[in-house]
């Protein structure tokens, strides 16, 4: 099965794993210890992240270390970035609407 970065970030556990590995390199067991799901479930998530190119494994003795490959997240970042202005404008518009309602309510009191 062909996987891409969007499949990697589609699951909240995988997003949490990415966030965790962004700050430090951890072994598979160390990653599993951070979650309240089974080790096989974590291994499945790590496998998907590896297939998507988000992480690589590095064998160090008996441990498999998980190394983040942040450049592989760039396509998702670029896709999300194109909607940033749209959402920023909508949020600003909503904020202005709320402010108008509050001003109107304050005048009516």
BELPEWO-V488550 format. One record per run of one state. SS is the DSSP state (a for helix, b for strand, c for the rest). FROM is the first residue (numbers start at 1). TO is the last residue. If there is no record, write none. Layout:
ss:SS from:FROM to:TO
ss:SS from:FROM to:TO
//
This chain:
ss:c from:1 to:4
ss:a from:5 to:9
ss:c from:10 to:11
ss:a from:12 to:23
ss:c from:24 to:25
ss:b from:26 to:27
ss:a from:28 to:33
ss:c from:34 to:38
ss:a from:39 to:51
ss:c from:52 to:54
ss:b from:55 to:60
ss:c from:61 to:62
ss:b from:63 to:68
ss:c from:69 to:69
ss:a from:70 to:81
ss:c from:82 to:83
ss:a from:84 to:108
ss:c from:109 to:109
//
